[in-house]
Amino acid sequence: MFFRLIADNFARRPRRKVLTGAALALGMAVATATLSVSLDIGDKLAKEFRSLGANLVVTPEADSLPLEIGGVDYRPVNAGAYLPEADLPKIKSVFWHNNIIAFAPILELKTVLYTDSRIPSEPSGQNTSGLEAPVIGTWAVHEVREADGTKFVTGIAKTNPWWVVKGGWFNDGQNECVVGEKLAARQHLKIGDRIELRGGEIAPRSLAHVDDETAHVSIRENVSFLVSGILSSGASEDEAIIVPLSFAQRIAGKAGEYRKLYVSALTKPEDDFARRDPKSMTPSELERWSCTPYVSSIAASIKEVLPGSDVRVIRRVAEGEGRILTRVRTLLWLVTVASLLAAALAVGASSAASVMERRTEIGLMKALGAGSATVGFLLVAEQLLLAFVGGCLGYALGLLLARFVGTKIFGVPPEPSLLVLGVILVLAAGVTLLGSALPLRRAATYDPAPILRGE
């Protein structure tokens, strides 16, 4: 009898039920889409953020003095301290090795550039016919063999993905180089030309500080290079020559050494807990901090495997990622709350109208002996059935919407999740009961006598 009453109510009032179910389904569809996207938005945005460049920089510990103001590092770097290239594979042995997607060592020099027409037949040791030019030795696309024998491909092309190379990157074992577009334009260099680097000094700082004090170390060897590409970076590298790290080490007489290492890692945005000093944490807090992919905990792991190194977080990149991710998630939650509120209002209006239409039916049930609890339970069961149908339809529509949004924004649609389906059904039930709570309460308190008298 109970199920017959529910079925009869749906059969006699299909139009109102369809409108209510449609409003509920639309609200649940938006909630499904936002929840599906937000579940993996952290990983998707983290991968997108890697186009901003490396978020960690490693330098010799002997070169570091603690001086950071407003997230900008002003620490001076002295000449003379280097790190061994042989230790670099150890980076992929840390606890968060799967989060480290790329790294690239850097050795910067200041040399004298000779083009095809200016290369002297005999090395004169004089710089009168050449042009002083900064040189960056690094990996372009380099294979690193991990401890388990697998190969990991890394290099500056991955840590600095915004660098655009017309032509192609150099091969690590070849006498090839990439020339910055401004330097190439000034010297009329093009792909296929040959240049020679000789005489100069090692540059101990990044190209952003080439005006600072430098160490006067004689270049050990002159090397000829074939221009394989023209680089456009939008920064100081457009005035530089990028060569394989092994050749930069040969020129400088620093075999197997580098000055700086850029690391790009997938991280979780830092919160107040992540910014605490690990030394002040309890053992349980330290374990939690170490087992969370905060950029600071990954930096600590790298420092452990690279003796004599100082690993610093590039705060402007890391904090920018955290702010963007927080704002995107906040926006998704606001959209979800707005859709649920709209669905609740639609259900409430429909429920109120339905209760008014069924006053006589409710009064007759009470006159025949049905209590307020029985009437209320019947109406609630009808609403929950409607919530189940609307929630399932909304979940199906939401998956299509999530697929569209995920593909348009991230290029990859989110995977369907039974967890999201369970949450949507609970939300649909909650929204339905919340929206219809007042009309159902009023229906449960109806006095049958005035209703049956037609009052």
C-alpha positions, 0 to 999 in steps of 0.5 A, spaced: 500 500 500 505 504 501 509 503 495 502 504 491 501 511 494 508 513 492 507 510 485 500 513 484 502 520 486 508 520 481 502 518 476 497 523 477 502 529 477 508 527 472 509 534 470 511 537 477 515 531 478 519 532 471 520 540 473 522 538 480 527 532 477 530 537 472 531 542 477 535 537 481 538 534 476 541 540 473 544 542 480 547 535 481 550 536 474 554 542 476 556 539 482 558 533 479 562 537 474 566 541 479 567 535 484 570 531 478 574 536 476 576 539 483 579 531 485 585 532 480 585 539 479 591 539 484 595 534 480 593 537 473 595 544 475 601 542 478 603 539 471 601 546 468 605 550 473 611 546 471 611 551 464 613 556 469 619 553 470 623 550 476 621 551 483 627 549 486 635 551 485 641 548 488 647 551 489 654 550 493 653 550 501 659 554 501 657 560 497 650 561 501 649 566 506 642 567 509 639 573 506 632 573 503 627 579 503 620 579 501 621 572 497 627 574 493 634 571 494 639 577 495 645 572 497 651 573 494 655 567 491 663 567 491 667 564 485 670 557 487 665 552 490 662 547 485 658 541 486 660 534 483 655 532 477 656 524 479 651 526 484 646 528 480 642 521 479 641 521 487 636 526 486 631 520 483 633 516 489 629 520 494 622 519 497 619 524 492 623 521 486 616 520 482 615 528 483 621 530 480 620 531 473 626 534 471 633 537 473 638 541 469 645 543 472 648 549 470 655 552 469 656 559 466 662 562 463 664 569 460 668 567 453 670 571 447 666 569 441 669 568 434 664 567 428 666 564 421 669 570 418 673 572 424 676 565 427 683 567 427 688 561 423 692 561 430 690 562 437 693 569 439 690 569 446 688 576 444 681 578 444 681 584 439 677 581 433 672 577 438 666 579 442 665 577 449 659 573 450 656 569 456 656 562 455 651 557 459 653 550 459 647 545 461 644 539 459 638 540 453 635 533 453 640 528 457 639 521 459 640 519 467 641 512 469 637 511 476 640 506 481 635 501 478 637 501 471 632 505 468 633 511 464 630 518 466 630 523 460 631 530 463 634 537 461 633 545 460 628 543 455 624 540 461 625 545 466 625 551 462 619 549 457 618 556 455 624 557 451 623 556 444 628 554 440 628 555 432 632 549 429 633 544 434 637 543 441 644 541 441 646 533 442 650 533 448 656 529 445 656 533 439 660 540 438 653 544 437 650 550 441 644 554 441 645 562 440 640 567 443 636 571 438 639 578 440 646 575 440 645 572 433 641 578 430 647 582 432 652 578 430 648 575 423 648 568 426 644 563 423 643 556 423 648 552 420 654 557 422 660 555 426 663 559 431 669 558 436 669 560 443 676 562 446 679 566 452 675 569 458 673 567 465 668 563 469 662 567 471 660 565 478 653 568 478 647 567 474 646 572 467 642 576 471 648 578 475 653 579 470 655 586 472 657 583 479 664 581 481 667 575 477 673 570 478 678 571 473 680 564 471 683 562 465 679 558 460 683 552 458 681 550 451 678 553 445 672 549 442 669 550 435 661 549 435 656 548 430 650 553 431 644 548 431 638 553 433 636 560 435 633 561 442 628 565 444 627 566 452 625 573 453 630 574 458 638 574 459 639 568 455 637 571 449 644 574 449 648 568 451 650 562 448 648 555 450 652 549 449 653 542 452 655 542 459 661 537 458 664 542 453 663 548 458 666 544 463 672 542 458 673 550 456 673 552 464 677 546 466 672 544 471 671 536 469 665 533 472 662 539 476 657 545 475 655 551 479 647 551 479 642 546 479 635 547 477 629 542 479 622 542 477 618 538 482 610 537 482 608 539 489 602 541 494 601 548 495 604 550 502 599 552 508 601 554 515 603 547 517 608 547 511 611 553 513 613 551 520 620 550 521 621 542 521 626 543 527 620 545 532 616 540 530 614 534 534 616 527 531 609 525 529 609 532 525 615 531 522 613 525 519 607 528 517 611 534 514 616 529 510 610 525 507 607 530 504 610 533 497 611 540 500 616 544 496 620 545 502 620 537 504 622 535 497 628 540 498 630 537 504 630 530 501 634 533 495 639 536 500 640 529 504 643 526 497 647 532 495 652 533 500 655 540 500 649 543 497 644 548 499 637 547 496 632 553 496 625 554 494 624 559 488 618 562 492 615 567 487 614 560 483 611 556 489 607 561 492 604 563 485 602 556 484 599 556 491 595 562 490 592 560 483 590 553 486 587 556 492 583 561 488 581 556 483 578 551 488 575 557 492 571 558 485 569 551 484 566 551 491 562 557 490 559 554 484 558 548 487 554 551 493 550 556 488 548 550 484 546 546 490 542 553 493 538 554 486 536 546 486 534 547 494 530 553 492 527 549 486 525 543 490 522 547 496 517 551 491 515 545 488 514 541 494 510 547 497 505 547 491 505 540 491 503 540 499 497 545 497 494 541 492 494 535 496 491 538 502 484 534 501 488 528 500 493 529 507 486 531 511 483 524 508 489 520 510 489 523 517 481 522 518 482 515 517 487 514 522 494 516 519 498 520 524 503 526 523 509 521 523 506 516 517 504 522 513 511 525 514 514 519 512 510 518 506 512 525 503 519 524 505 519 517 501 516 521 495 522 526 495 527 521 497 525 517 491 525 524 486 532 525 489 535 519 487 532 519 480 534 527 480 541 525 483 543 519 478 541 523 472 545 529 474 551 525 475 550 522 468 550 529 465 555 532 470 560 527 467 559 529 460 560 537 463 566 535 467 569 531 460 568 537 456 571 542 462 577 538 463 578 537 456 578 544 454 582 546 460 587 541 461 586 537 455 585 530 459 578 529 462 577 527 469 576 519 470 569 517 473 569 516 480 564 512 484 566 516 490 563 522 486 556 518 485 556 517 492 557 524 494 552 526 489 546 522 491 547 524 499 547 531 496 541 530 492 538 527 498 540 533 503 538 538 498 531 535 497 530 534 504 532 541 506 528 545 500 522 541 502 523 541 510 518 547 511 512 544 506 513 537 509 512 540 516 506 544 515 503 538 511 504 534 518 501 539 522 494 539 518 488 539 522 483 534 518 477 537 520 477 544 517 480 541 511 474 536 510 469 541 511 472 545 505 475 551 509 
